[in-house]
């Protein structure tokens, strides 16, 4: 038996895992034999009751029934075992909505690099990395059908942990893989999940009150015999699933402490792993809206009721208490639990102080250098060399410099509005300038074309070419002129999970005013968080028309969504205001 400091050969571990899996195949065979045996007994008893006198139970008949049920159980168990082995891990990943890391996301790229670094340190020949779209601080490991181990982390873990802490969490999961735990835990969880779903389907519908979940009084089919058969089948499936879950409990509790010890050998940072567990204790650890069938796979239990040393928790928990694990890891670092807690709180304070302050559009305009700051070559600021046009906005102030296309696309533009050409030093109505009239004519005839056709992605309002940018690690498109952003829909949830930026008092005030005047008043719910009302506009990426839709049905904040390429357009300050409304208000 290997100790935490013994690193077995990966291929030898795989061969040992296959031998261990024969035990679970035997359990599966016994479960099916129980199911078929109960069904056969029910059918024989029913025939004996209905055909009393003409139906004779004999030992040869019972022997043939037993042989038939045994062969059926063996065949079905073999098929189910092979099917679960081949598709069990993929089904779990699909049910959890796991995705491969986005190469354009800085957090995802860092996690993928960490998994590769720790794979090299552990000596494993190959690994995969996946991400779960949950805010919980948790992670797990799986073994896929081809024998490739996979490390799966939540978005919450990436958002809350430093690089050193992510290394420690990854080392913990790789330690499970090295010790051979994950192979049969994946198999057991897949089998238990199958039996739970089978029991749900076989549960007699009369067990659910009429009208519940759309069921009616006459929903049952097959009468009393069918109901009895389904009841026996559901009971047998439930018992089989319970046996498999019990096996997973027996093999998974103390293995977490051994994996913690083996992880320290890989990452050399027991305090880092202790901080991860402490953050998981502070934050939510629940992953998915399903039963706790997959609980043994995760680093931290999703069931808070098991976080105790009571007899019931000791017997039925898949994980030892977090307090015990944190204390053991702290002891390896020559510290105690109080030291780990202090490190976590100090880290959070330092993180708050390191946040970048985001200002509103008005605040940035006030910080813009005065026009008297000219360049030696042109006599104008360098950023205005190719943007000579300005318009007189509402209030009498001149706008920021724009190109002719940006000018005619401005929300306040009209042919009669007063404009100025800085390069020529002249002012007048827009219709008086031939360059503006020509641009307006070309712009009105232009057809929308997707970015894939070779045309650059442009702002839907000012037609400026969008620049590449990162917002809290998510790759976005950014308009330098009006400060709008094009964000992948999946990236918005990641932004809301991450805490890299702080917000100015002006942005917080605007978000509070929006919540007070719009979100609480359904009569004006079509008003966006920015200053522009909701309206149809073209998606800069694919050219389809974006639709005004709520961000989601928990936060009914109107945004412009493209239902074709799944991107969201945020006008200036809208993304920041969404963060404030979700994270703070």
Backbone torsions as a table, in degrees:
resi	resn	phi	psi	omega
1	UNK	NA	133.2	-175.4
2	UNK	-81.0	143.0	175.1
3	UNK	-91.3	170.1	179.2
4	UNK	-57.2	-26.2	-175.9
5	UNK	-96.5	3.3	178.2
6	UNK	-99.5	125.8	-177.9
7	UNK	-103.7	103.0	-178.0
8	UNK	-75.2	162.1	176.2
9	UNK	-69.3	134.1	-174.1
10	UNK	-62.0	-41.8	-177.0
11	UNK	-70.9	-33.1	174.6
12	UNK	-66.8	-37.7	176.1
13	UNK	-61.7	-41.6	178.8
14	UNK	-62.7	-41.7	178.8
15	UNK	-64.9	-39.9	177.7
16	UNK	-65.5	-35.7	178.9
17	UNK	-64.0	-38.8	178.2
18	UNK	-64.6	-37.1	177.4
19	UNK	-65.7	-40.2	178.6
20	UNK	-66.4	-33.8	-177.7
21	UNK	-64.9	-21.1	176.3
22	UNK	-62.5	-31.5	176.9
23	UNK	-62.9	-42.2	-179.1
24	UNK	-72.3	-30.0	173.7
25	UNK	-63.9	-37.1	177.4
26	UNK	-66.2	-40.2	177.3
27	UNK	-63.6	-40.8	178.6
28	UNK	-63.6	-41.3	177.6
29	UNK	-61.7	-42.8	179.3
30	UNK	-64.7	-36.8	179.3
31	UNK	-64.4	-46.1	179.0
32	UNK	-66.8	-36.8	177.7
33	UNK	-62.1	-38.1	177.3
34	UNK	-65.0	-43.9	-179.2
35	UNK	-62.9	-51.2	-178.3
36	UNK	-67.1	-34.7	177.8
37	UNK	-64.1	-43.4	178.1
38	UNK	-65.1	-41.3	178.3
39	UNK	-64.5	-42.9	178.3
40	UNK	-62.9	-43.0	178.2
41	UNK	-61.2	-40.9	179.3
42	UNK	-64.0	-44.1	-179.3
43	UNK	-65.5	-44.2	179.3
44	UNK	-63.7	-40.9	179.0
45	UNK	-65.3	-36.4	179.5
46	UNK	-67.5	-43.8	176.7
47	UNK	-62.1	-40.7	-179.9
48	UNK	-64.4	-33.2	-179.2
49	UNK	-77.1	-42.1	-175.3
50	UNK	-80.9	-31.5	-177.1
51	UNK	-114.2	44.1	-178.6
52	UNK	-60.4	129.6	179.6
53	UNK	98.6	-35.4	180.0
54	UNK	-103.7	-9.4	179.7
55	UNK	-115.0	124.4	-173.4
56	UNK	-119.6	116.9	175.1
57	UNK	-79.0	126.9	-179.9
58	UNK	-132.6	160.2	179.6
59	UNK	-62.4	-41.5	175.6
60	UNK	-59.3	-39.9	178.2
61	UNK	-64.1	-43.5	179.1
62	UNK	-63.7	-37.0	178.5
63	UNK	-64.7	-41.9	178.6
64	UNK	-65.8	-38.4	178.1
65	UNK	-64.5	-42.1	179.3
66	UNK	-63.8	-41.6	178.7
67	UNK	-63.8	-40.9	-179.4
68	UNK	-65.8	-43.7	179.2
69	UNK	-66.4	-35.7	178.9
70	UNK	-66.2	-45.3	179.2
71	UNK	-64.9	-40.8	178.9
72	UNK	-64.6	-42.2	179.1
73	UNK	-64.7	-42.1	179.9
74	UNK	-64.4	-45.7	-179.4
75	UNK	-65.1	-45.5	-178.4
76	UNK	-69.4	-37.2	178.2
77	UNK	-64.3	-40.9	177.8
78	UNK	-63.1	-45.2	178.7
79	UNK	-63.0	-43.6	-179.4
80	UNK	-66.1	-39.3	-179.9
81	UNK	-64.5	-45.1	-179.6
82	UNK	-65.9	-42.6	179.9
83	UNK	-63.3	-42.2	179.4
84	UNK	-66.5	-39.0	179.4
85	UNK	-64.7	-36.7	-176.4
86	UNK	-81.1	-36.0	-172.7
87	UNK	-122.7	1.7	-177.5
88	UNK	-62.5	-48.1	-178.4
89	UNK	-65.7	-41.6	179.6
90	UNK	-65.5	-35.0	177.3
91	UNK	-66.6	-41.2	178.0
92	UNK	-62.6	-45.1	178.9
93	UNK	-62.1	-39.8	179.6
94	UNK	-68.0	-40.7	-179.3
95	UNK	-66.4	-32.9	178.3
96	UNK	-85.2	-1.7	-179.1
97	UNK	60.1	42.9	179.2
98	UNK	-73.3	142.1	179.6
99	UNK	-129.9	150.8	174.0
100	UNK	-70.8	152.8	-178.5
101	UNK	-58.0	139.2	176.8
102	UNK	-77.8	118.4	-177.2
103	UNK	-64.6	-19.9	-179.8
104	UNK	-90.9	0.0	179.4
105	UNK	-100.5	124.5	-175.4
106	UNK	-65.0	-38.3	178.4
107	UNK	-65.4	-43.7	-180.0
108	UNK	-65.3	-42.0	178.8
109	UNK	-62.3	-39.7	177.9
110	UNK	-64.0	-42.9	179.5
111	UNK	-63.4	-42.9	179.1
112	UNK	-62.4	-39.6	177.3
113	UNK	-65.4	-38.8	179.6
114	UNK	-64.7	-43.4	178.3
115	UNK	-59.8	-40.7	179.4
116	UNK	-68.1	-40.7	178.3
117	UNK	-61.7	-46.1	-178.4
118	UNK	-71.7	-29.3	174.5
119	UNK	-61.5	-43.9	178.8
120	UNK	-63.6	-41.6	-179.7
121	UNK	-65.6	-32.2	-177.9
122	UNK	-84.4	-17.9	-179.0
123	UNK	85.9	8.9	178.0
124	UNK	-71.1	143.6	-178.1
125	UNK	-73.3	-27.6	-177.5
126	UNK	-161.9	153.0	173.8
127	UNK	-151.3	163.0	172.5
128	UNK	-124.8	160.4	178.4
129	UNK	-125.7	138.6	176.9
130	UNK	-135.7	157.2	177.2
131	UNK	-123.3	142.0	176.0
132	UNK	-108.3	136.6	-176.3
133	UNK	-82.4	53.9	-180.0
134	UNK	-123.6	148.7	179.9
135	UNK	-83.5	-5.4	179.1
136	UNK	-64.1	151.5	175.3
137	UNK	-94.5	96.3	-174.6
138	UNK	-163.0	165.5	175.6
139	UNK	-159.7	168.7	-179.6
140	UNK	-157.1	175.2	176.6
141	UNK	-131.7	150.8	178.2
142	UNK	-138.0	162.6	171.2
143	UNK	-120.5	119.6	-176.7
144	UNK	-80.2	175.5	-172.3
145	UNK	-60.6	-33.3	-179.3
146	UNK	-85.9	9.2	179.4
147	UNK	86.3	4.0	180.0
148	UNK	-81.8	121.9	176.9
149	UNK	-75.3	150.7	-178.9
150	UNK	-133.5	138.3	174.2
151	UNK	-104.5	126.5	-174.8
152	UNK	-120.8	123.0	-179.0
153	UNK	-121.5	154.8	176.1
154	UNK	-88.5	159.2	175.7
155	UNK	-63.2	-32.6	177.9
156	UNK	-62.9	-38.1	177.8
157	UNK	-63.6	-43.1	179.3
158	UNK	-65.2	-35.8	-176.3
159	UNK	-75.9	-30.8	-171.9
160	UNK	-96.2	-20.0	-169.9
161	UNK	-108.7	148.4	175.0
162	UNK	-78.4	175.7	-179.2
163	UNK	-62.2	-43.1	180.0
164	UNK	-63.1	-38.6	179.8
165	UNK	-70.7	-36.2	175.3
166	UNK	-65.4	-36.4	175.6
167	UNK	-61.9	-42.2	-179.6
168	UNK	-65.5	-43.2	178.9
169	UNK	-64.1	-41.2	177.7
170	UNK	-64.8	-40.1	177.8
171	UNK	-61.8	-36.3	178.0
172	UNK	-61.4	-45.4	-179.1
173	UNK	-69.3	-38.1	177.4
174	UNK	-66.8	-29.8	176.4
175	UNK	-64.1	-40.0	174.9
176	UNK	-59.1	-43.1	-179.2
177	UNK	-64.5	-43.3	-179.3
178	UNK	-63.2	-34.9	-177.5
179	UNK	-86.3	-3.5	175.7
180	UNK	83.9	10.6	-178.0
181	UNK	-71.3	-39.3	-166.0
182	UNK	-69.1	-31.3	-176.9
183	UNK	-58.0	-56.1	-175.4
184	UNK	-80.5	-22.4	173.5
185	UNK	-67.7	-41.6	174.7
186	UNK	-59.4	-44.0	180.0
187	UNK	-63.8	-45.4	-179.1
188	UNK	-64.4	-44.1	-179.9
189	UNK	-64.5	-37.6	178.3
190	UNK	-66.0	-43.5	179.2
191	UNK	-66.6	-44.1	179.1
192	UNK	-62.5	-38.9	177.6
193	UNK	-63.5	-40.4	178.9
194	UNK	-61.9	-46.0	-178.3
195	UNK	-68.3	-33.9	176.9
196	UNK	-65.4	-42.5	178.2
197	UNK	-67.3	-36.0	177.1
198	UNK	-65.0	-41.2	178.8
199	UNK	-64.2	-38.9	178.7
200	UNK	-62.6	-40.4	-179.1
201	UNK	-71.7	-30.5	-178.5
202	UNK	-87.6	-8.8	-178.4
203	UNK	-60.8	127.5	179.8
204	UNK	-57.4	135.5	-175.8
205	UNK	-68.6	-24.6	177.6
206	UNK	-68.4	-13.7	176.6
207	UNK	-70.9	-16.4	177.6
208	UNK	-102.7	132.8	-178.8
209	UNK	-56.4	147.5	179.0
210	UNK	-58.6	134.9	-180.0
211	UNK	93.7	-20.8	-179.1
212	UNK	-74.0	134.6	178.5
213	UNK	56.3	28.7	176.2
214	UNK	82.2	10.3	-179.3
215	UNK	-89.4	150.7	-176.4
216	UNK	-118.5	176.3	-177.1
217	UNK	-63.8	-35.7	-176.8
218	UNK	-97.5	27.8	-174.0
219	UNK	-73.8	-27.1	-175.9
220	UNK	-70.5	142.2	179.7
221	UNK	-121.9	145.8	176.4
222	UNK	94.9	-2.3	177.1
223	UNK	66.9	-157.7	-176.9
224	UNK	-64.3	-42.6	178.3
225	UNK	-62.0	-45.2	179.3
226	UNK	-63.2	-39.2	179.2
227	UNK	-64.5	-42.7	-180.0
228	UNK	-65.5	-42.1	-180.0
229	UNK	-63.3	-42.2	179.6
230	UNK	-67.1	-36.3	178.2
231	UNK	-64.3	-43.7	178.3
232	UNK	-64.6	-42.0	178.6
233	UNK	-62.8	-41.4	178.7
234	UNK	-64.5	-40.5	178.6
235	UNK	-64.1	-44.1	-179.8
236	UNK	-65.1	-42.6	178.7
237	UNK	-64.0	-39.3	178.8
238	UNK	-64.4	-41.9	179.1
239	UNK	-64.9	-40.1	179.3
240	UNK	-64.8	-44.1	177.1
241	UNK	-62.5	-37.8	179.2
242	UNK	-65.6	-38.8	177.9
243	UNK	-63.2	-43.5	179.5
244	UNK	-65.5	-39.8	177.7
245	UNK	-65.7	-37.0	177.6
246	UNK	-63.1	-39.7	177.0
247	UNK	-62.1	-39.7	178.8
248	UNK	-66.6	-33.7	177.1
249	UNK	-66.2	-39.7	-175.5
250	UNK	-67.4	-30.6	-175.2
251	UNK	-99.6	-3.4	-169.4
252	UNK	-110.9	-14.4	-170.7
253	UNK	-71.0	-61.3	-175.9
254	UNK	-76.3	-14.4	179.4
255	UNK	-64.9	-23.4	179.0
256	UNK	-66.9	-40.0	179.0
257	UNK	-67.5	-39.7	177.5
258	UNK	-65.4	-38.2	178.3
259	UNK	-67.6	-35.6	175.2
260	UNK	-60.3	-44.1	-179.3
261	UNK	-65.9	-41.4	179.1
262	UNK	-68.3	-32.2	178.6
263	UNK	-65.5	-35.1	178.9
264	UNK	-63.1	-34.6	177.6
265	UNK	-63.9	-35.0	-177.4
266	UNK	-79.1	-44.1	-173.3
267	UNK	-99.5	-15.7	179.7
268	UNK	59.0	32.1	-176.8
269	UNK	-144.2	75.1	179.5
270	UNK	-63.3	-34.0	178.9
271	UNK	-65.4	-36.4	178.8
272	UNK	-62.6	-43.8	178.1
273	UNK	-67.2	-37.1	177.0
274	UNK	-62.9	-37.5	178.0
275	UNK	-66.3	-37.2	176.7
276	UNK	-60.8	-47.0	179.9
277	UNK	-64.2	-36.8	178.8
278	UNK	-66.9	-40.7	177.5
279	UNK	-66.4	-36.4	176.6
280	UNK	-64.1	-34.8	178.0
281	UNK	-68.5	-36.2	-179.5
282	UNK	-74.3	-36.3	-175.2
283	UNK	-96.8	-179.5	175.8
284	UNK	-75.1	137.3	178.5
285	UNK	-115.6	0.4	-175.6
286	UNK	-76.6	131.4	-177.2
287	UNK	-123.7	114.9	173.9
288	UNK	88.2	156.0	-179.9
289	UNK	-102.0	48.1	-178.2
290	UNK	-128.7	-179.8	178.9
291	UNK	-67.9	174.4	-176.7
292	UNK	-86.7	27.8	179.8
293	UNK	-59.3	-37.9	-176.1
294	UNK	-88.5	5.3	-175.6
295	UNK	-55.0	-39.6	-179.3
296	UNK	-62.4	-19.9	-178.1
297	UNK	-75.5	-24.5	-170.5
298	UNK	-88.1	156.0	-179.9
299	UNK	-67.4	-36.0	-179.5
300	UNK	-124.5	138.6	-178.8
301	UNK	-63.2	140.2	176.1
302	UNK	-86.7	-2.9	-178.4
303	UNK	-106.3	106.7	-178.6
304	UNK	-65.4	-19.4	-178.9
305	UNK	-67.4	-18.8	-178.7
306	UNK	-88.0	-3.0	-177.8
307	UNK	-83.7	63.6	178.2
308	UNK	-157.9	172.1	178.7
309	UNK	-104.0	19.3	179.3
310	UNK	-68.4	164.1	-177.7
311	UNK	-62.8	-42.7	-179.1
312	UNK	-65.2	-40.4	178.5
313	UNK	-66.3	-37.9	179.8
314	UNK	-65.6	-37.5	-177.1
315	UNK	-78.6	-34.8	-170.0
316	UNK	-116.0	1.9	178.7
317	UNK	-86.1	144.9	176.1
318	UNK	-88.4	-10.8	-176.6
319	UNK	-133.3	145.7	171.2
320	UNK	-70.4	161.8	-179.4
321	UNK	-58.7	142.6	179.9
322	UNK	-62.7	-35.7	179.2
323	UNK	-57.3	-42.6	-179.4
324	UNK	-65.6	-44.4	-179.2
325	UNK	-65.7	-41.7	179.1
326	UNK	-63.8	-41.4	-179.6
327	UNK	-64.1	-41.3	179.6
328	UNK	-64.7	-43.3	179.7
329	UNK	-67.8	-39.3	177.4
330	UNK	-62.7	-38.0	177.7
331	UNK	-63.3	-34.9	176.5
332	UNK	-63.1	-29.7	179.9
333	UNK	-92.6	6.7	-178.3
334	UNK	71.1	29.5	-178.5
335	UNK	-128.7	-175.9	174.0
336	UNK	-129.5	-179.5	-176.3
337	UNK	-62.5	-35.4	178.9
338	UNK	-63.1	-36.9	177.8
339	UNK	-65.3	-40.5	178.5
340	UNK	-63.8	-43.5	179.0
341	UNK	-61.5	-41.3	179.5
342	UNK	-64.8	-39.4	177.5
343	UNK	-62.6	-40.1	179.6
344	UNK	-64.8	-45.7	-178.8
345	UNK	-67.2	-39.6	177.2
346	UNK	-64.7	-37.8	177.1
347	UNK	-64.1	-39.1	178.6
348	UNK	-67.9	-37.5	176.5
349	UNK	-64.4	-43.1	178.7
350	UNK	-64.3	-35.3	178.8
351	UNK	-67.3	-39.3	177.4
352	UNK	-63.5	-40.6	-178.9
353	UNK	-70.5	-25.3	-177.6
354	UNK	-87.7	-3.3	-178.9
355	UNK	-63.7	141.9	176.3
356	UNK	-84.5	130.4	-178.3
357	UNK	-79.2	127.9	177.3
358	UNK	-102.7	132.1	-178.2
359	UNK	-105.1	156.4	176.1
360	UNK	-74.8	169.0	-179.3
361	UNK	-62.2	-40.1	179.0
362	UNK	-64.3	-40.1	178.7
363	UNK	-65.1	-38.5	177.5
364	UNK	-67.8	-36.0	177.7
365	UNK	-64.6	-36.8	178.8
366	UNK	-69.4	-26.1	179.1
367	UNK	-87.7	-3.5	-179.2
368	UNK	-64.3	137.4	180.0
369	UNK	-57.9	145.4	178.8
370	UNK	-64.7	159.0	-176.5
371	UNK	-66.8	-15.9	-179.1
372	UNK	-70.0	-15.5	179.0
373	UNK	-81.1	98.8	-176.0
374	UNK	-107.1	159.9	172.6
375	UNK	-90.7	154.3	-177.4
376	UNK	-67.9	-30.6	-174.3
377	UNK	-78.4	-44.4	-173.5
378	UNK	-112.7	-14.3	-174.6
379	UNK	77.8	7.6	178.1
380	UNK	-132.1	157.6	176.0
381	UNK	-56.0	145.7	-175.8
382	UNK	-59.3	-35.3	-177.2
383	UNK	-70.5	-13.2	-177.8
384	UNK	-98.4	0.1	-175.3
385	UNK	-59.3	-38.4	-179.0
386	UNK	-106.1	11.0	179.4
387	UNK	-132.7	77.8	-173.9
388	UNK	-84.7	-9.3	-170.8
389	UNK	-96.3	140.1	172.5
390	UNK	-135.6	154.1	172.5
391	UNK	-125.4	153.8	179.9
392	UNK	-84.1	108.1	-176.6
393	UNK	-77.0	174.8	177.1
394	UNK	-61.3	130.0	-176.0
395	UNK	104.9	-10.4	176.1
396	UNK	93.2	-5.5	-179.1
397	UNK	-83.2	146.5	176.6
398	UNK	-79.3	141.3	-178.5
399	UNK	-75.8	178.8	174.3
400	UNK	-69.8	158.0	-179.5
401	UNK	-65.1	143.0	-175.2
402	UNK	-140.2	159.5	167.3
403	UNK	-78.8	172.4	179.4
404	UNK	-63.8	-38.5	177.9
405	UNK	-65.3	-42.4	178.1
406	UNK	-64.0	-34.8	-179.3
407	UNK	-64.2	-50.8	-176.2
408	UNK	-71.8	-16.3	178.3
409	UNK	-94.1	-3.3	-177.9
410	UNK	-64.2	139.5	-178.0
411	UNK	-57.2	-28.0	-177.9
412	UNK	-96.4	4.5	-176.0
413	UNK	-73.1	142.4	168.7
414	UNK	-151.9	157.7	-179.5
415	UNK	-59.3	-21.4	-178.0
416	UNK	-97.5	0.8	-177.5
417	UNK	-74.1	150.6	-179.7
418	UNK	-78.9	126.5	179.9
419	UNK	-127.0	166.8	-179.8
420	UNK	-139.4	138.7	175.2
421	UNK	-106.6	107.9	-175.6
422	UNK	-66.7	-34.8	-176.9
423	UNK	-67.3	-32.8	179.5
424	UNK	-100.4	-13.4	178.7
425	UNK	68.9	35.0	-179.4
426	UNK	-124.0	152.9	177.9
427	UNK	-124.6	157.6	177.1
428	UNK	169.7	178.5	176.0
429	UNK	-70.2	148.4	-174.5
430	UNK	-59.3	-37.2	-177.7
431	UNK	-67.9	-14.3	-178.4
432	UNK	-80.6	-11.5	-177.4
433	UNK	-101.2	123.4	-178.2
434	UNK	-62.9	-37.5	-179.7
435	UNK	-63.3	-38.0	179.1
436	UNK	-69.7	-41.2	179.6
437	UNK	-63.6	-41.6	179.7
438	UNK	-65.3	-41.8	179.0
439	UNK	-65.0	-41.9	179.3
440	UNK	-62.4	-39.2	178.6
441	UNK	-65.2	-45.1	178.4
442	UNK	-64.8	-41.5	-176.0
443	UNK	-65.8	-37.7	-178.0
444	UNK	-69.6	-24.5	-179.2
445	UNK	-95.5	-5.7	-174.6
446	UNK	-72.0	133.8	176.4
447	UNK	-92.6	145.2	179.1
448	UNK	-74.4	130.6	177.9
449	UNK	-129.7	140.0	-179.3
450	UNK	-66.6	159.3	-178.7
451	UNK	-62.4	-27.9	-179.2
452	UNK	-66.7	-15.4	179.5
453	UNK	-79.1	-1.0	-179.8
454	UNK	107.8	-13.2	178.6
455	UNK	-84.0	138.0	-178.8
456	UNK	-67.0	149.0	176.3
457	UNK	-70.7	129.1	-175.6
458	UNK	-124.4	153.6	178.8
459	UNK	-62.0	133.5	-179.2
460	UNK	-69.1	-11.9	-178.1
461	UNK	-104.0	-55.3	-174.4
462	UNK	-103.0	-0.7	176.2
463	UNK	62.5	16.3	174.4
464	UNK	-74.2	146.5	178.1
465	UNK	-67.4	129.2	-178.9
466	UNK	-74.9	138.6	178.8
467	UNK	-98.5	154.5	175.6
468	UNK	-77.1	139.6	-178.4
469	UNK	-153.4	167.2	173.8
470	UNK	-122.1	135.6	175.1
471	UNK	-124.1	108.6	-176.3
472	UNK	50.1	45.4	175.6
473	UNK	87.0	-11.5	-178.0
474	UNK	-93.5	131.3	178.3
475	UNK	-72.6	122.8	-178.9
476	UNK	-131.3	166.1	171.5
477	UNK	-103.4	137.6	-169.8
478	UNK	-130.9	134.5	176.6
479	UNK	-97.2	117.9	-178.5
480	UNK	-70.6	-24.3	-175.8
481	UNK	-79.2	-55.3	-176.5
482	UNK	-105.4	-1.9	175.4
483	UNK	67.3	26.4	172.4
484	UNK	-79.9	162.3	-178.7
485	UNK	-136.7	141.6	172.5
486	UNK	-109.0	117.3	-171.6
487	UNK	-123.7	134.4	172.2
488	UNK	-59.7	139.9	-176.4
489	UNK	-57.7	-39.2	179.4
490	UNK	-67.7	-25.1	-178.9
491	UNK	-75.7	-21.2	-178.4
492	UNK	-66.5	-41.0	177.9
493	UNK	-62.3	-37.0	177.8
494	UNK	-65.9	-41.1	179.4
495	UNK	-61.4	-41.1	-179.4
496	UNK	-68.6	-23.5	179.0
497	UNK	-82.8	-19.1	-174.2
498	UNK	-100.5	151.8	-173.1
499	UNK	-128.9	66.9	-179.6
500	UNK	-96.8	-20.0	-170.8
501	UNK	-121.4	152.4	169.8
502	UNK	-112.2	165.4	-172.6
503	UNK	-123.8	142.6	-179.5
504	UNK	-69.8	162.9	179.4
505	UNK	-62.4	-32.5	179.8
506	UNK	-66.3	-42.0	177.5
507	UNK	-65.3	-41.6	178.8
508	UNK	-62.8	-40.5	178.6
509	UNK	-64.8	-42.9	179.0
510	UNK	-62.1	-41.4	179.0
511	UNK	-65.3	-40.4	178.3
512	UNK	-65.0	-40.6	178.3
513	UNK	-65.3	-40.3	179.0
514	UNK	-63.3	-43.3	179.2
515	UNK	-63.2	-38.0	-177.1
516	UNK	-73.6	-41.6	-171.9
517	UNK	-94.6	-24.6	-174.3
518	UNK	-112.9	-56.8	-174.8
519	UNK	-63.7	-27.1	179.2
520	UNK	-94.7	4.5	-179.2
521	UNK	-129.0	98.2	-175.7
522	UNK	-64.8	-16.8	-179.4
523	UNK	-70.2	-21.4	179.4
524	UNK	-120.1	27.6	-175.8
525	UNK	-68.5	-12.9	178.8
526	UNK	-79.3	-7.7	179.4
527	UNK	-75.9	133.9	-179.2
528	UNK	-82.9	169.7	179.0
529	UNK	-65.9	-28.4	174.8
530	UNK	-81.3	-165.0	-176.2
531	UNK	-91.2	-14.9	-177.9
532	UNK	-88.1	132.8	177.3
533	UNK	-67.3	159.2	179.6
534	UNK	-62.8	136.5	178.5
535	UNK	-163.8	156.9	-178.6
536	UNK	-72.2	134.7	177.7
537	UNK	-148.6	165.9	-174.2
538	UNK	-86.5	142.5	175.8
539	UNK	-73.9	127.7	179.9
540	UNK	-64.4	-22.2	-174.0
541	UNK	-87.1	-48.8	-174.0
542	UNK	-114.8	-10.0	178.7
543	UNK	85.6	-6.0	178.3
544	UNK	-72.0	161.2	178.7
545	UNK	-77.7	126.8	176.2
546	UNK	-80.7	147.7	-175.8
547	UNK	-113.4	140.2	174.6
548	UNK	-73.3	116.6	-178.1
549	UNK	-139.3	154.0	173.5
550	UNK	-66.4	149.2	179.3
551	UNK	-55.8	-50.4	166.9
552	UNK	-156.9	-179.3	-175.1
553	UNK	-88.7	7.3	169.0
554	UNK	-98.3	-38.8	177.8
555	UNK	-117.0	95.0	-173.5
556	UNK	-80.5	69.6	-178.9
557	UNK	-111.2	117.2	-176.4
558	UNK	-66.1	133.0	174.4
559	UNK	-138.7	166.1	177.1
560	UNK	-93.3	112.4	-177.3
561	UNK	-110.5	138.6	170.8
562	UNK	-97.2	115.0	-178.0
563	UNK	-84.9	2.9	178.4
564	UNK	-95.1	-50.5	-178.5
565	UNK	-111.5	6.2	174.2
566	UNK	57.6	58.6	173.6
567	UNK	-128.6	156.4	-178.5
568	UNK	-124.0	133.9	176.1
569	UNK	-99.4	125.9	176.7
570	UNK	-112.3	123.4	172.2
571	UNK	-70.3	175.6	-177.8
572	UNK	-54.3	131.7	175.4
573	UNK	74.8	-7.7	-176.3
574	UNK	-69.1	-41.3	179.9
575	UNK	-65.1	-41.9	177.6
576	UNK	-62.9	-40.9	180.0
577	UNK	-67.5	-35.7	175.2
578	UNK	-62.6	-43.5	177.0
579	UNK	-59.6	-43.8	-179.1
580	UNK	-63.9	-43.9	-178.4
581	UNK	-64.8	-37.3	-177.8
582	UNK	-81.5	-41.3	-170.5
583	UNK	-90.8	-25.7	-170.7
584	UNK	-124.9	-36.0	-173.1
585	UNK	-98.9	NA	NA
